[in-house]
């Protein structure tokens, strides 16, 4: 049974048609991902489907009595209400089912019930179970805490926009509607919280989901199919994000073959016409009509995409010292966020930063940018280091200025026509530069306040990358970006001749970009792991498992007569003793490999080999560094059992 069925939807704003003839059906329990470039109308389509605004044309059928809940990018919540109250109000269906179940049960116990009453009682019991069970109070607090809301009785009006989004998301998750319509639900969530939401939707939620998200791991984990909004048309692909990529590639290849065949037929028919064939027979008339029809067909347009290739040449050359942190500690509001962090960056480093919200990730970026000094320790920037800071709130954008004026950093620049961008040895007009970020002439004149979240992110990115910096500080750069722009940004950073420090919750992005991960692990502890996100998770889990026996050894002795708290470690097997004898040699070999690759990455001539060679070199370095960490962990584990 379908929860929602929409046919031939049309929506336009002025001369711009966002979608036309759009049709989509969502079955009960189905998970559907919606993809599309920024500004194509994805959020508008969600609002139309959620009854937030009308379509210009078309029909939408919603399942009678079905609960459909919508999470917008900027939810509006009652400012005086607390998270506990707001999430509790989302359980209205549960309260109604529970109350009605009590009434029917009481009537049956008085002997007033019949077969219909018994059937209703069973149906209501199923509804109560589906909506969360017979006790809900603990679930409200638990859900809020899992989404990072600790003070559940604080008025939401005093909370940040990101915290309010998490409260709104909690109210939808706990309500268990027949259909959730979610617009970028993972924005402003840390990685652990995203993984909780992902597992909740994939394993615990039984209803249907329509989700717009740039998080490709989430799409792969939950989506039964992906729907793409491209040039006003909806196209469906079965499977998750990986399946979408494969099917999309096949569709594009088929489209190109079809177009080439059309061009070849057109060339033959046109040549026939030019030879002066006369339309004296029905067959000749049909051939003329066919030739005219072929000429009337419009060639398929390539989807618009950003063009960031080549912008990496605008980075200034780095010196020997880039950024050094020596035993740095940061205290803020009576809390120690960073304790004794020592960090040295070398050419080619792209450090990803992960950790819970509020742990100090943004604070570290502000420390590096010079906004404040550490409580202890020293921060040293190289003489040639030039920093560009892409902040999470896009605060460096003037909402009342046009796109052009924002990137030119001067009000009125658009009217005077001033503005050039110097990218390495290349100089280009600012208008041409902005076209690389998908801002045509009319878009460049628009005020930033009228843009979508993803378009604003592109403006901020254009402003950041034109500065000629060689150390990029990027705070959640992936928020609101469409997947095509994300791919372009990944390629740009991989070939970037400078360095980057990136705070991101996007696991796919970190796997593609990061050469190491800096993990905030609580109580001021910040640990650096080699490799991307998957390497970090593997190494962190190994470190946790190795630490567990040590903690058990440190535990107090059990009272007399009690069972021993610690099981003695098993003795080494013969094979493990042989492995232990040779493991330090393997560590030395791996460290030598890392040193060779570091030297190769530090060689200025390496960037002449091209982006693909650079990617492979970084992959080799990540693998070698991960080998060192893995071998040392194995050596420690074996040595502790000798």
C-alpha positions in Angstrom: 0.0 0.0 0.0 1.3 3.4 -0.9 1.6 6.1 1.8 2.0 8.9 -0.8 1.4 9.1 -4.5 2.1 12.2 -6.5 1.5 12.6 -10.2 2.5 15.3 -12.8 3.6 17.9 -10.2 4.6 21.3 -11.5 6.2 24.1 -9.5 7.6 27.4 -10.7 8.8 30.6 -9.1 8.4 33.4 -11.7 10.2 32.4 -14.9 12.1 29.5 -13.3 10.4 26.1 -13.4 11.8 23.9 -10.7 10.1 20.7 -11.8 7.5 19.7 -14.3 5.6 16.4 -14.7 7.2 15.1 -11.5 5.7 11.8 -10.3 6.7 9.7 -7.3 5.1 7.0 -5.2 6.3 5.9 -1.8 5.2 2.5 -0.5 4.7 1.6 3.2 8.1 0.9 4.9 10.1 2.1 1.8 13.2 4.2 2.1 13.8 6.7 -0.7 16.7 9.1 -1.1 16.3 12.3 -3.1 19.4 13.7 -4.9 20.0 16.7 -7.1 22.2 19.8 -7.5 21.8 22.7 -5.1 19.0 25.0 -6.1 17.2 22.5 -8.3 14.2 22.4 -6.1 14.7 19.4 -3.8 13.5 21.2 -0.6 10.6 22.7 -2.5 9.5 19.3 -3.6 9.7 18.0 -0.1 7.5 20.9 1.2 5.0 20.2 -1.5 4.8 16.5 -0.7 4.6 17.3 3.0 1.6 19.7 2.4 3.8 22.7 3.4 3.0 24.6 0.1 0.8 23.8 -2.9 2.0 22.6 -6.3 1.0 24.7 -9.3 -0.3 21.6 -11.1 -0.6 17.9 -10.4 -2.3 15.6 -7.9 -1.0 14.2 -4.6 -2.8 11.3 -2.7 -1.9 10.7 0.9 -2.9 7.5 2.7 -6.0 8.2 4.7 -5.2 8.5 8.4 -1.5 8.2 7.9 0.9 10.3 10.0 3.4 12.2 7.7 6.0 14.3 9.5 8.4 16.7 7.9 11.8 18.0 9.1 12.8 21.2 7.3 16.3 22.6 7.2 15.3 25.4 9.5 12.5 24.2 11.8 10.5 26.7 13.8 9.9 25.6 17.4 8.0 27.4 20.2 10.8 29.4 21.9 9.6 29.1 25.5 9.0 25.3 25.3 11.7 22.8 26.4 12.9 19.9 24.4 11.2 17.5 26.8 7.8 19.2 26.2 8.3 19.5 22.4 9.3 15.8 22.0 6.5 14.8 24.3 3.9 16.6 22.2 5.1 14.5 19.2 3.5 11.5 21.0 0.0 12.7 20.5 -0.9 9.6 18.4 0.5 7.3 21.1 -1.5 9.2 23.8 -4.7 8.9 21.7 -4.2 5.2 21.0 -3.3 4.4 24.7 -6.4 6.4 26.0 -8.7 4.7 23.5 -7.3 1.3 24.3 -8.1 2.0 28.0 -11.6 2.9 27.2 -12.2 -0.2 25.0 -10.6 -2.5 27.6 -12.8 -1.0 30.4 -15.9 -1.6 28.3 -14.9 -5.2 27.6 -14.3 -5.8 31.3 -17.8 -4.5 32.1 -19.2 -7.0 29.6 -20.2 -4.3 27.1 -17.8 -5.4 24.4 -18.5 -7.5 21.3 -16.4 -9.0 18.5 -15.9 -5.5 17.0 -14.6 -4.2 20.4 -12.2 -7.1 20.7 -10.9 -6.5 17.2 -10.5 -2.7 18.0 -8.7 -3.6 21.3 -6.2 -5.7 19.4 -5.7 -3.1 16.7 -5.1 -0.4 19.3 -2.6 -2.6 21.2 -0.7 -3.1 17.9 -0.7 0.7 17.4 0.6 1.3 20.9 3.4 -1.2 20.3 4.2 0.3 16.9 4.4 3.8 18.4 6.9 2.8 21.0 5.3 0.5 23.6 3.4 1.1 26.9 6.0 3.3 28.6 7.4 6.4 26.9 8.7 8.8 29.5 12.3 7.3 29.5 12.3 7.3 25.6 12.0 11.0 25.4 15.1 11.8 27.4 17.0 8.9 25.9 16.3 10.1 22.3 17.3 13.7 23.1 20.5 12.6 24.8 21.4 10.3 21.8 21.0 13.4 19.6 23.3 15.4 21.8 20.7 17.4 23.8 21.7 17.1 27.5 19.7 19.9 29.1 16.2 18.7 28.2 14.4 21.4 30.2 16.1 24.4 28.8 13.9 26.7 26.6 14.7 26.0 22.9 14.8 29.7 22.2 18.1 29.9 23.9 19.6 27.1 21.8 21.6 27.3 18.5 20.0 26.5 15.2 21.8 23.2 15.1 20.5 22.2 18.6 16.9 23.2 17.5 17.3 20.9 14.5 18.3 18.0 16.7 15.2 18.7 18.9 12.9 18.7 15.9 14.6 15.5 14.6 14.1 13.8 18.0 10.4 14.6 17.9 10.0 13.0 14.5 12.1 9.9 15.3 10.2 9.2 18.5 6.8 9.7 16.9 7.3 6.8 14.5 5.0 8.2 11.7 4.0 6.2 8.7 6.2 8.5 6.6 9.2 10.7 7.6 10.2 13.5 5.1 13.6 14.6 6.1 15.6 17.5 4.6 19.3 17.1 5.4 18.8 15.5 8.9 22.5 14.8 9.4 23.6 18.5 9.2 25.2 19.7 12.5 25.4 16.2 13.9 28.7 14.6 14.9 29.8 11.3 13.4 28.6 9.1 16.3 25.2 10.7 16.3 24.9 10.3 12.5 25.7 6.6 12.9 22.9 6.3 15.6 20.4 8.0 13.3 21.5 5.8 10.4 21.1 2.6 12.4 17.8 3.8 13.8 16.3 4.4 10.4 17.8 1.2 8.9 17.0 -1.3 11.8 14.4 0.1 14.2 12.0 2.4 12.3 9.3 0.5 10.4 7.7 3.3 8.5 8.6 4.9 5.2 11.4 7.5 4.7 11.9 10.2 2.0 15.3 11.8 2.7 17.4 14.5 1.1 21.0 14.1 2.3 24.5 14.6 1.0 25.7 11.9 3.4 26.5 9.1 0.9 27.1 6.5 3.6 23.6 7.1 5.0 22.1 6.7 1.5 24.0 3.5 1.0 22.9 2.1 4.4 19.1 2.9 4.3 17.9 3.6 0.7 15.9 1.1 -1.2 16.0 3.4 -4.2 17.3 6.8 -5.2 15.3 9.5 -7.0 17.3 12.2 -8.8 15.8 15.7 -9.6 17.7 16.8 -12.6 16.7 19.7 -14.9 13.1 19.6 -13.6 12.7 15.8 -14.2 12.6 13.0 -11.6 14.5 9.8 -12.5 14.5 6.7 -10.3 17.4 4.3 -9.6 17.0 1.1 -7.6 19.4 0.6 -4.6 21.5 2.9 -2.5 24.1 5.5 -3.5 26.7 3.0 -4.9 24.0 1.4 -7.1 22.9 4.9 -8.2 26.4 5.7 -9.3 26.7 2.5 -11.4 23.2 2.9 -13.0 23.7 6.6 -13.6 27.0 5.9 -15.4 25.2 3.3 -17.6 22.3 5.7 -18.4 24.8 8.5 -19.4 26.7 6.1 -21.6 23.5 5.0 -23.3 22.4 8.6 -23.7 25.7 9.4 -25.4 25.4 6.4 -27.7 21.8 7.3 -28.6 22.8 10.9 -29.4 25.7 9.8 -31.5 23.4 7.4 -33.5 20.9 10.3 -33.9 23.7 12.6 -35.2 24.9 9.9 -37.7 21.3 9.3 -39.0 20.8 13.1 -39.2 24.0 13.5 -41.2 22.8 10.8 -43.7 19.3 12.3 -44.0 20.6 15.8 -44.4 23.0 14.7 -47.2 20.0 13.0 -48.9 18.0 16.3 -48.7 20.9 18.4 -50.0 21.2 16.1 -53.1 17.8 17.6 -54.1 15.5 14.6 -53.6 12.0 15.5 -54.7 9.0 14.6 -52.5 7.0 12.9 -55.3 6.2 9.7 -53.5 4.7 8.9 -50.1 8.0 7.1 -49.2 10.0 10.2 -50.0 7.6 12.5 -48.1 8.0 10.2 -45.0 11.8 10.4 -45.3 11.7 14.2 -45.4 9.4 14.3 -42.4 11.8 11.9 -40.6 14.8 14.1 -41.4 13.0 17.2 -40.1 12.0 15.3 -36.9 15.6 14.3 -36.4 16.7 17.9 -36.8 14.1 19.1 -34.3 15.3 16.8 -31.5 17.3 18.7 -28.9 20.6 17.1 -27.9 20.7 15.9 -24.3 22.2 18.6 -22.0 24.9 17.7 -19.6 24.0 18.3 -15.9 25.5 21.5 -14.6 28.5 20.8 -12.3 31.0 22.9 -10.6 34.5 23.2 -12.2 37.0 23.5 -9.4 39.9 21.8 -11.3 42.8 24.1 -11.7 42.0 26.3 -8.7 44.6 24.4 -6.6 47.3 26.3 -8.5 46.2 29.4 -6.7 47.8 28.3 -3.4 50.9 30.1 -2.3 54.1 28.0 -1.9 54.7 26.7 1.6 57.9 27.0 3.6 59.7 24.4 5.7 57.5 25.2 8.7 53.8 25.2 8.1 52.1 24.8 11.5 53.5 23.5 14.8 51.6 23.0 18.0 53.9 22.3 20.9 52.2 20.9 24.1 49.1 23.1 23.5 46.3 23.2 26.1 43.0 25.1 25.6 40.6 25.9 28.4 37.2 27.5 27.8 34.4 28.2 30.2 36.1 26.3 33.0 36.6 23.2 30.8 39.8 21.7 29.4 39.0 21.1 25.7 42.6 20.3 24.6 45.4 19.0 26.9 49.0 18.8 25.8 48.5 18.5 22.0 51.6 18.4 19.9 51.2 18.5 16.2 53.4 19.2 13.2 52.1 19.6 9.7 54.1 18.7 6.6 53.3 19.5 2.9 50.4 17.5 1.7 48.8 17.0 5.1 45.0 17.0 5.1 43.9 16.5 8.7 40.3 15.5 9.4 38.9 16.4 12.8 36.1 14.3 14.4 34.5 14.3 17.8 31.3 15.0 19.7 29.6 18.4 19.3 31.0 20.8 21.9 34.3 18.9 22.2 36.4 21.7 20.9 36.8 21.0 17.1 35.9 24.5 16.0 37.9 26.0 18.9 41.0 24.3 17.5 40.4 26.0 14.1 40.0 29.3 15.8 43.2 28.7 17.8 45.1 28.0 14.6 43.6 31.1 12.9 44.8 33.3 15.7 41.5 34.2 17.3 43.0 33.5 20.7 46.0 32.1 22.5 46.4 28.7 24.2 46.3 28.4 28.0 49.6 26.6 27.8 52.0 25.6 25.0 52.9 27.4 21.8 51.4 27.7 18.3 53.9 28.5 15.5 52.9 29.4 11.9 55.4 29.3 9.1 56.6 32.6 7.6 55.0 31.6 4.2 51.8 30.1 5.7 48.7 31.9 4.6 45.4 30.9 6.2 41.9 30.9 4.8 39.0 30.1 7.2 35.7 28.6 5.9 33.5 28.9 9.0 30.5 26.6 9.7 28.0 29.5 10.0 29.1 31.1 6.7 29.4 34.3 8.9 31.7 36.0 6.4 28.8 36.4 3.9 26.8 39.6 3.7 23.2 38.5 3.2 22.1 41.8 1.7 24.9 41.8 -0.9 24.8 40.0 -4.2 26.8 36.9 -4.9 29.3 38.9 -7.0 29.8 41.6 -4.3 30.3 39.0 -1.6 33.1 37.2 -3.5 34.6 40.6 -4.6 34.4 41.6 -0.9 33.1 45.1 -1.9 29.6 46.4 -2.1 28.7 47.8 -5.5 31.5 45.8 -7.3 28.9 44.3 -9.5 27.7 47.7 -10.8 31.2 48.9 -11.5 32.2 45.7 -13.2 35.3 45.5 -11.1 36.9 42.2 -10.0 39.6 39.9 -11.2 40.8 36.6 -9.6 44.5 35.6 -9.7 44.8 31.8 -9.7 48.5 31.0 -9.7 49.8 32.5 -12.9 46.3 32.7 -14.4 44.1 35.8 -14.2 40.4 35.6 -14.9 37.4 37.8 -14.7 35.4 37.4 -11.4 32.3 36.6 -13.4 34.1 33.7 -15.2 35.4 32.5 -11.8 31.9 32.4 -10.4 30.6 30.5 -13.3 32.9 27.7 -12.2 30.7 27.5 -9.1 27.5 27.4 -11.1 26.6 31.0 -10.7 25.5 32.4 -14.1 24.9 36.1 -14.8 21.5 36.3 -13.2 22.5 34.3 -10.2 25.5 36.5 -9.6 23.2 39.5 -9.2 21.0 37.7 -6.7 21.2 38.6 -3.0 22.7 35.8 -0.9 19.7 35.9 1.4 17.6 34.5 -1.5 19.9 31.5 -2.1 19.5 27.9 -0.8 21.8 26.6 1.9 23.9 24.7 -0.7 24.2 27.8 -2.9 25.4 29.9 0.1 28.0 27.2 0.8 29.2 27.6 -2.8 29.5 31.3 -2.4 31.5 30.9 0.8 33.7 28.3 -0.9 34.3 30.6 -3.9 35.3 33.4 -1.5 37.7 31.2 0.5 39.5 29.7 -2.5 40.2 33.0 -4.3 42.4 34.2 -1.4 45.6 32.4 -2.5 45.9 30.7 0.9 48.0 27.6 1.4 46.5 26.4 4.7 42.7 25.9 4.5 40.7 25.7 7.7 37.4 24.2 6.7 34.6 23.9 9.4 31.9 21.5 8.2 32.4 22.4 4.5 30.2 19.6 3.3 27.0 20.9 5.0 24.3 21.6 2.3 26.6 20.8 -0.7 25.2 18.5 -3.3 27.1 15.3 -4.0 28.5 16.5 -7.3 30.0 19.6 -5.7 31.3 17.3 -2.9 33.1 15.2 -5.4 34.7 18.3 -7.0 35.8 19.6 -3.6 37.3 16.2 -2.7 39.3 16.2 -6.0 40.4 19.8 -5.4 41.7 19.0 -1.8 43.5 15.8 -2.9 45.5 17.8 -5.5 45.8 20.9 -3.3 49.6 21.8 -3.0 49.1 23.3 0.4 47.6 21.8 3.5 44.1 21.6 5.0 42.5 21.0 8.4 38.9 19.9 8.0 36.2 19.5 10.6 33.6 17.2 9.0 31.0 14.6 10.0 30.9 13.2 6.4 32.6 9.8 6.6 32.7 9.3 2.8 34.3 12.8 2.4 36.9 12.1 5.1 37.8 8.7 3.6 38.5 10.4 0.2 40.4 13.4 1.5 42.0 13.0 4.9 45.6 11.8 5.3 45.1 11.5 9.0 42.3 12.0 11.6 42.5 14.1 14.8 40.0 12.6 17.2 38.6 14.5 20.2 38.1 11.7 22.8 37.0 13.6 25.9 38.7 15.2 28.9 41.1 17.1 26.7 42.5 14.0 25.1 43.1 14.6 21.3 44.7 11.7 19.3 46.0 11.6 15.8 45.4 8.5 13.7 46.9 7.9 10.2 44.7 7.4 7.2 41.1 8.2 6.5 37.9 7.6 8.5 37.7 3.9 8.1 41.4 3.5 9.2 40.7 5.7 12.2 37.8 3.6 13.3 39.8 0.4 13.0 42.8 1.7 14.9 40.6 3.3 17.6 38.7 0.1 18.1 42.0 -1.8 18.4 43.3 0.7 20.9 40.1 0.4 23.0 40.4 -3.4 23.0 44.0 -3.3 24.0 43.3 -0.9 26.8 40.6 -3.2 28.3 43.0 -5.9 29.7 45.2 -3.2 31.2 42.2 -1.6 33.0 41.2 -5.1 34.3 44.8 -5.6 35.6 44.6 -2.2 37.4 41.3 -3.1 39.1 41.4 -3.9 42.9 41.8 -7.4 44.0 38.6 -9.3 44.7 37.6 -10.0 48.3 38.5 -13.4 49.7 36.3 -16.1 48.3 35.2 -14.0 45.4 35.7 -15.0 41.8 38.8 -13.5 40.3 38.1 -10.3 38.3 40.8 -10.8 35.7 41.4 -13.9 33.5 45.1 -14.4 33.1 46.2 -13.8 29.5 46.9 -16.9 27.4 50.5 -17.8 26.8 52.0 -17.2 23.4 51.7 -20.0 20.9 54.7 -21.2 19.0 53.6 -19.3 15.9 53.0 -16.1 18.0 56.5 -16.4 19.5 58.0 -16.5 16.0 55.8 -13.6 14.9 57.0 -11.6 17.9 60.7 -12.2 17.2 60.3 -10.7 13.7 57.7 -8.0 14.2 60.1 -5.2 15.1 61.9 -5.7 11.8 58.6 -5.4 10.0 57.9 -2.2 12.0 61.3 -0.8 10.9 60.5 -1.7 7.2 57.1 0.0 7.4 58.6 3.1 9.0 61.2 3.3 6.3 58.4 3.1 3.7 56.6 5.9 5.4 59.8 8.0 5.5 60.3 7.5 1.7 56.7 8.5 0.9 56.9 11.5 3.2 60.0 12.6 1.3 58.2 12.1 -2.0 55.3 14.2 -0.8 57.6 17.0 0.3 59.3 17.2 -3.1 57.9 20.3 -4.9 58.2 18.5 -8.2 55.7 15.8 -7.2 52.8 18.1 -8.2 53.9 18.1 -11.8 52.9 14.4 -12.1 49.2 15.2 -12.1 46.2 14.7 -9.7 45.9 10.9 -10.3 49.6 10.3 -9.4 49.2 12.5 -6.3 46.1 10.5 -5.2 48.0 7.2 -5.5 50.9 8.6 -3.6 48.7 9.7 -0.8 46.9 6.4 -0.7 50.3 4.6 -0.5 51.3 6.9 2.4 48.0 6.3 4.2 48.4 2.5 3.9 52.1 2.6 5.0 51.2 4.7 8.1 48.3 2.5 9.0 50.7 -0.5 8.7 53.0 1.1 11.2 50.2 1.7 13.7 48.8 -1.8 13.2 52.2 -3.6 13.6 53.0 -1.6 16.8 49.6 -2.4 18.3 50.2 -6.1 17.4 53.7 -6.0 19.0 52.3 -4.5 22.2 49.6 -7.1 22.4 52.0 -10.0 21.9 54.7 -8.4 24.2 52.1 -8.1 27.0 51.5 -11.9 26.9 55.2 -12.9 26.8 
